[in-house]
Amino acid sequence: MTACFLPPRRTLMGPGPSDVPPRVLDAMARPTIGHLDPAFVDLMEQIKSMLRMAFQTENALTFPVSAPGSAGMEMCFVNLVEPGDKVIVCRNGVFGGRMLENVKRAGGTPVTVDDAWGAPVDPQKVRDAFRANPDAKILAFVHAETSTGAQSDAATLARIAQEAGALTIMDCVTSLGGTPVLLDQWGIDAAYSGSQKCLSCTPGLSPVSFSERAVARIKARQTAVQSWFLDLNLVLGYWLSAGKRTYHHTAPINLMYGLHESLVMLEEEGLENAWARHRAMHEKLKVGLEGLGLRYVVEENARLPQLNSIYVPEGVDEAAIRGRLLHEFNLEIGAGLGDMAGKIWRIGLMGYSAKQANIDLCLQALSACLEKTAARA
């Protein structure tokens, strides 16, 4: 007979998921109720309100998609991009590339603005792209590129799009809750994130937010949204209805309990305090990593506090080090993706993982592993 699965206890310091607080795990173990139960509907409204706080927006259409961040990304593109629409896509890492793929699959015409991996998006290149393509309807960019740890200037990029009369789609999967995300102040029209990073919930939900301009564009579509599940015209009846909710899908009820608890914890800490904690922990980790002779991928002025990408020292087997960290120290850090595969480590300081004890463990473990590697050389 198959035994119950008992996962090992790990310290999660990769690019996600992050450590989940006991309070959130306890919340998810509460009794399941129906997804149309009046008590659950009340929970939905509370989640929407707290997500507006996290996104710093008054957007009525702010809610968690019942799927991971990749589905939140797809929801933005399939609803806002119609066949033939020209979309300027900024690509400075893996996730900009995924945006590009979404534009193509939605039937849009992509105009790619490329920057080096590890560098932020260059606003001048975006201005030039709009000058060359004045009919572009959307600008899409990654605020916090998880594959490299680079953070782009969202306020400037959004302003360029507004001046060109275009909507904006922003990936803030790794930034929401860990570094300032100011949708209304910046003028972002559509944004998506994930529950498993700086919000410290488990994977499986994607908070999204749409401006009134974006909602108007969606309602004026000339073609049907290609995805039934992600069609906002259908989802609106479940998440935005003021009266009786229209059944659309069965929400992941217990996961919603967890997200609710994680947002309560964010409210208790205070959003600006959470941003400051991530910054302070980053500074402490940086001192330790540089003390070990490790070099950052991203220049300091564009560095994302909660995702620290460092070059693997020459001659070091990066996968072997990660394996030792996992099996000897129960510590997970991330490998590089795409062009960075085999060249970098990605160390996350997200949400509940952004604390001194994790930094101490990481530095001690890395030091021990690198010393053994050097001794064998």
C-alpha positions as CSV (number, residue, x, y, z in Angstrom):
1,M,0.0,0.0,0.0
2,T,1.3,3.5,-0.9
3,A,2.3,5.5,2.1
4,C,1.2,9.1,2.7
5,F,3.5,11.7,1.2
6,L,5.6,13.5,3.7
7,P,7.6,16.3,2.1
8,P,11.1,17.2,3.4
9,R,11.4,20.5,5.3
10,R,13.3,22.8,3.0
11,T,14.4,26.4,3.2
12,L,13.2,27.9,-0.1
13,M,15.6,30.6,-1.4
14,G,15.1,30.1,-5.1
15,P,13.1,32.2,-7.6
16,G,9.9,30.8,-6.2
17,P,8.0,29.4,-4.4
18,S,9.1,31.1,-1.2
19,D,8.7,29.7,2.3
20,V,5.0,29.6,3.4
21,P,4.3,30.9,6.9
22,P,2.5,28.4,9.3
23,R,-0.4,30.8,9.5
24,V,-1.0,30.4,5.8
25,L,-0.7,26.6,5.9
26,D,-3.1,26.6,8.9
27,A,-5.6,28.7,7.0
28,M,-5.6,26.3,4.1
29,A,-6.5,23.4,6.4
30,R,-9.8,25.0,7.4
31,P,-13.1,23.4,6.3
32,T,-13.9,23.6,2.7
33,I,-17.2,25.4,1.8
34,G,-18.9,25.9,-1.5
35,H,-17.5,28.5,-4.0
36,L,-21.0,30.2,-4.1
37,D,-21.5,30.0,-0.4
38,P,-22.3,33.6,1.0
39,A,-19.4,33.2,3.4
40,F,-17.0,32.5,0.5
41,V,-18.4,35.3,-1.5
42,D,-17.6,37.6,1.4
43,L,-14.0,36.2,1.4
44,M,-13.8,37.0,-2.3
45,E,-14.6,40.6,-1.6
46,Q,-12.0,40.9,1.1
47,I,-9.4,39.4,-1.2
48,K,-10.2,41.9,-3.9
49,S,-9.9,44.7,-1.4
50,M,-6.6,43.6,-0.1
51,L,-5.2,43.0,-3.6
52,R,-6.1,46.5,-4.5
53,M,-4.0,47.6,-1.5
54,A,-1.1,45.4,-2.7
55,F,-1.3,46.7,-6.3
56,Q,-1.9,50.2,-5.1
57,T,-4.9,50.7,-7.3
58,E,-8.6,51.5,-7.2
59,N,-9.3,49.1,-10.1
60,A,-12.6,47.4,-9.5
61,L,-11.5,44.4,-11.6
62,T,-8.7,43.2,-9.3
63,F,-8.9,39.5,-8.3
64,P,-6.9,36.2,-8.3
65,V,-7.1,34.0,-11.4
66,S,-7.7,30.4,-10.4
67,A,-4.3,29.3,-11.8
68,P,-0.6,30.2,-11.5
69,G,1.0,33.3,-12.8
70,S,1.4,32.0,-16.3
71,A,-2.4,32.0,-16.6
72,G,-2.6,35.5,-15.3
73,M,-0.2,36.5,-18.1
74,E,-2.3,34.7,-20.7
75,M,-5.5,36.3,-19.4
76,C,-4.0,39.7,-20.0
77,F,-3.0,38.9,-23.6
78,V,-5.9,36.9,-24.8
79,N,-8.3,39.5,-23.6
80,L,-6.5,42.7,-24.7
81,V,-4.9,41.5,-28.0
82,E,-7.0,40.9,-31.0
83,P,-5.8,39.4,-34.3
84,G,-3.8,42.0,-36.2
85,D,-3.1,44.2,-33.2
86,K,0.4,45.5,-33.1
87,V,2.1,45.0,-29.7
88,I,5.5,46.3,-28.6
89,V,7.1,43.6,-26.4
90,C,10.2,44.3,-24.3
91,R,12.4,41.3,-24.0
92,N,15.3,41.3,-21.6
93,G,15.0,37.8,-20.2
94,V,12.9,34.6,-20.3
95,F,9.6,36.1,-19.2
96,G,9.7,38.9,-21.8
97,G,10.1,36.0,-24.3
98,R,6.9,34.4,-22.9
99,M,5.1,37.7,-23.4
100,L,6.2,37.6,-27.1
101,E,4.9,34.1,-27.4
102,N,1.5,35.1,-26.0
103,V,1.2,38.0,-28.5
104,K,1.8,35.6,-31.4
105,R,-0.7,33.0,-30.1
106,A,-3.4,35.7,-29.7
107,G,-2.9,36.6,-33.4
108,G,-1.1,39.9,-32.7
109,T,1.8,41.4,-34.5
110,P,4.8,41.7,-32.2
111,V,7.4,44.4,-32.3
112,T,10.3,43.3,-30.2
113,V,12.5,45.6,-28.1
114,D,15.5,43.6,-27.0
115,D,17.9,44.4,-24.2
116,A,20.8,42.3,-22.8
117,W,19.9,39.7,-20.2
118,G,20.7,41.3,-16.8
119,A,19.9,44.8,-18.0
120,P,16.7,46.7,-17.5
121,V,14.5,47.7,-20.5
122,D,15.9,50.8,-22.2
123,P,13.2,53.5,-22.4
124,Q,14.8,55.1,-25.4
125,K,14.4,51.9,-27.4
126,V,10.7,51.8,-26.5
127,R,10.3,55.5,-27.6
128,D,12.0,54.6,-30.9
129,A,9.7,51.6,-31.3
130,F,6.6,53.7,-30.9
131,R,7.9,56.3,-33.4
132,A,8.5,53.5,-35.9
133,N,5.1,51.9,-35.1
134,P,2.6,54.7,-34.2
135,D,-0.2,52.2,-34.7
136,A,1.0,50.0,-31.8
137,K,-1.9,49.4,-29.4
138,I,-0.1,47.9,-26.4
139,L,3.2,48.0,-24.7
140,A,4.1,44.8,-22.7
141,F,7.1,44.6,-20.3
142,V,8.4,42.7,-17.3
143,H,8.8,44.9,-14.2
144,A,10.9,42.4,-12.4
145,E,12.6,39.9,-14.7
146,T,12.8,36.7,-12.6
147,S,15.3,35.1,-14.9
148,T,18.0,37.7,-14.2
149,G,17.0,39.8,-11.2
150,A,16.7,43.0,-13.2
151,Q,14.1,45.6,-12.4
152,S,12.9,48.0,-15.1
153,D,11.6,51.6,-14.8
154,A,7.8,50.9,-15.0
155,A,6.8,54.5,-14.4
156,T,8.8,55.7,-17.4
157,L,7.7,52.9,-19.7
158,A,4.1,53.4,-18.9
159,R,4.3,57.1,-19.5
160,I,5.8,56.4,-23.0
161,A,2.9,54.1,-23.8
162,Q,0.4,56.7,-22.6
163,E,1.9,59.4,-24.7
164,A,1.6,57.1,-27.7
165,G,-2.1,56.3,-26.8
166,A,-1.3,52.7,-26.1
167,L,-2.3,50.4,-23.2
168,T,0.2,48.7,-21.0
169,I,0.6,45.1,-19.8
170,M,3.0,44.6,-16.9
171,D,4.4,41.4,-15.4
172,C,4.9,42.0,-11.7
173,V,5.1,38.3,-10.6
174,T,8.3,38.8,-8.6
175,S,7.7,42.4,-7.5
176,L,4.2,42.4,-6.0
177,G,4.6,42.7,-2.2
178,G,8.4,43.0,-2.3
179,T,9.2,46.2,-4.1
180,P,6.9,49.1,-5.0
181,V,4.2,48.3,-7.5
182,L,2.0,51.5,-8.1
183,L,-0.5,50.7,-10.8
184,D,-2.6,53.9,-10.5
185,Q,0.3,56.2,-10.0
186,W,2.2,54.7,-13.0
187,G,-0.9,54.3,-15.2
188,I,-0.7,50.6,-15.8
189,D,-3.7,49.1,-17.6
190,A,-3.2,45.4,-17.0
191,A,-0.9,43.6,-14.5
192,Y,-0.4,40.1,-13.3
193,S,1.5,38.4,-10.5
194,G,1.7,35.1,-8.6
195,S,0.7,34.0,-5.1
196,Q,3.9,32.1,-4.4
197,K,6.6,34.7,-4.3
198,C,6.6,37.9,-2.2
199,L,3.0,37.2,-1.0
200,S,4.2,34.0,0.6
201,C,1.3,31.8,-0.3
202,T,1.5,28.5,-2.1
203,P,1.6,28.4,-5.9
204,G,-1.7,28.2,-7.8
205,L,-3.2,31.7,-7.9
206,S,-2.4,34.7,-10.1
207,P,-3.5,38.1,-8.9
208,V,-4.5,40.4,-11.8
209,S,-5.7,44.0,-12.1
210,F,-7.3,45.8,-15.1
211,S,-7.9,49.5,-15.5
212,E,-11.2,51.0,-16.7
213,R,-9.5,51.6,-20.1
214,A,-8.6,48.0,-20.3
215,V,-12.1,46.8,-19.4
216,A,-13.5,49.2,-22.1
217,R,-11.2,47.7,-24.7
218,I,-12.2,44.2,-23.7
219,K,-15.9,44.9,-23.9
220,A,-15.4,46.5,-27.3
221,R,-13.7,43.5,-28.8
222,Q,-14.7,42.6,-32.3
223,T,-13.6,38.9,-32.0
224,A,-14.3,36.3,-29.3
225,V,-11.5,35.7,-26.7
226,Q,-9.8,32.5,-27.8
227,S,-9.8,31.0,-24.3
228,W,-13.2,30.2,-22.7
229,F,-11.7,29.8,-19.2
230,L,-9.8,33.1,-19.3
231,D,-12.4,35.2,-21.1
232,L,-13.0,38.2,-18.8
233,N,-16.4,38.8,-20.3
234,L,-17.4,35.5,-18.7
235,V,-15.3,35.7,-15.5
236,L,-16.8,39.2,-14.7
237,G,-20.1,37.6,-13.7
238,Y,-18.3,35.6,-11.0
239,W,-15.8,38.1,-9.6
240,L,-17.4,41.5,-10.3
241,S,-21.2,40.8,-9.9
242,A,-22.8,43.1,-7.3
243,G,-25.8,40.7,-6.9
244,K,-26.1,37.0,-7.6
245,R,-22.8,35.5,-8.7
246,T,-22.8,33.7,-12.0
247,Y,-21.3,30.3,-11.9
248,H,-18.1,30.2,-14.1
249,H,-15.8,27.7,-12.5
250,T,-15.2,26.1,-9.1
251,A,-12.6,28.3,-7.4
252,P,-9.7,26.7,-5.4
253,I,-11.4,27.4,-2.1
254,N,-8.7,26.4,0.4
255,L,-6.0,28.0,-1.7
256,M,-8.1,31.2,-1.5
257,Y,-8.1,30.9,2.3
258,G,-4.3,30.8,2.1
259,L,-4.1,33.9,-0.1
260,H,-6.5,35.7,2.2
261,E,-4.3,35.0,5.2
262,S,-1.1,36.0,3.4
263,L,-2.7,39.4,2.4
264,V,-3.9,39.8,6.1
265,M,-0.3,39.4,7.1
266,L,0.8,41.9,4.5
267,E,-1.7,44.4,5.8
268,E,-0.5,43.8,9.4
269,E,3.1,44.4,8.4
270,G,2.3,47.4,6.2
271,L,3.1,47.5,2.5
272,E,5.9,50.0,2.8
273,N,7.4,48.1,5.7
274,A,7.4,44.9,3.6
275,W,9.2,46.8,0.8
276,A,11.7,48.1,3.4
277,R,12.3,44.6,4.8
278,H,13.0,43.1,1.4
279,R,15.5,45.9,0.7
280,A,17.2,45.6,4.1
281,M,17.6,41.8,3.8
282,H,19.0,42.2,0.3
283,E,21.6,44.6,1.6
284,K,22.7,42.1,4.2
285,L,22.8,39.2,1.8
286,K,24.8,41.3,-0.7
287,V,27.5,42.0,1.9
288,G,27.8,38.3,2.6
289,L,27.8,37.2,-1.0
290,E,30.4,39.8,-2.0
291,G,32.5,38.6,1.0
292,L,32.5,35.2,-0.5
293,G,33.9,36.7,-3.8
294,L,30.6,36.3,-5.7
295,R,29.7,38.8,-8.3
296,Y,26.2,40.1,-9.1
297,V,24.8,39.8,-12.7
298,V,22.7,43.1,-12.5
299,E,24.1,46.6,-11.9
300,E,23.2,47.9,-8.5
301,N,20.8,50.7,-9.8
302,A,18.6,48.1,-11.6
303,R,19.0,45.2,-9.0
304,L,15.8,43.6,-7.7
305,P,16.1,43.2,-3.9
306,Q,14.2,39.9,-3.7
307,L,15.9,38.1,-6.6
308,N,19.7,38.1,-6.4
309,S,21.4,36.7,-9.4
310,I,25.1,35.9,-9.1
311,Y,27.7,34.5,-11.4
312,V,29.0,31.0,-10.7
313,P,32.7,31.1,-10.1
314,E,34.9,29.8,-12.8
315,G,35.6,26.1,-12.6
316,V,32.7,25.4,-10.2
317,D,30.0,22.9,-11.1
318,E,26.9,25.0,-10.4
319,A,24.5,22.0,-10.4
320,A,26.6,20.1,-8.0
321,I,26.7,23.0,-5.6
322,R,22.9,23.3,-5.7
323,G,22.6,19.6,-5.2
324,R,24.8,19.7,-2.1
325,L,22.9,22.7,-0.7
326,L,19.6,20.8,-1.1
327,H,20.7,17.5,0.3
328,E,23.1,18.5,3.0
329,F,21.5,21.8,4.1
330,N,17.9,21.4,2.9
331,L,18.4,24.7,1.2
332,E,17.0,25.4,-2.3
333,I,18.5,28.1,-4.6
334,G,17.8,28.5,-8.3
335,A,19.7,27.8,-11.5
336,G,19.9,30.1,-14.5
337,L,17.4,29.9,-17.3
338,G,17.8,30.2,-21.1
339,D,20.9,32.1,-22.0
340,M,22.0,32.1,-18.3
341,A,21.7,28.3,-17.8
342,G,24.8,27.0,-16.1
343,K,26.2,30.5,-15.6
344,I,24.4,31.9,-12.6
345,W,22.6,31.1,-9.4
346,R,19.4,32.9,-8.4
347,I,18.9,33.5,-4.7
348,G,15.4,34.6,-3.6
349,L,14.6,36.7,-0.7
350,M,10.8,36.7,-1.1
351,G,8.1,37.2,1.5
352,Y,8.5,35.0,4.5
353,S,11.9,33.9,3.1
354,A,13.3,37.4,3.4
355,K,14.6,37.1,7.0
356,Q,18.0,37.0,8.8
357,A,17.9,33.3,9.6
358,N,17.6,32.4,5.9
359,I,20.5,34.7,5.0
360,D,22.7,33.2,7.7
361,L,21.9,29.7,6.5
362,C,22.5,30.5,2.9
363,L,25.9,32.2,3.5
364,Q,27.1,29.5,5.8
365,A,26.0,26.7,3.4
366,L,27.4,28.4,0.3
367,S,30.7,29.1,2.1
368,A,31.1,25.5,3.2
369,C,30.3,24.1,-0.3
370,L,32.6,26.5,-2.1
371,E,35.4,25.8,0.4
372,K,35.2,22.1,-0.3
373,T,35.1,22.6,-4.0
374,A,38.3,24.8,-3.7
375,A,40.0,22.2,-1.6
376,R,39.4,19.5,-4.2
377,A,40.7,21.7,-7.0
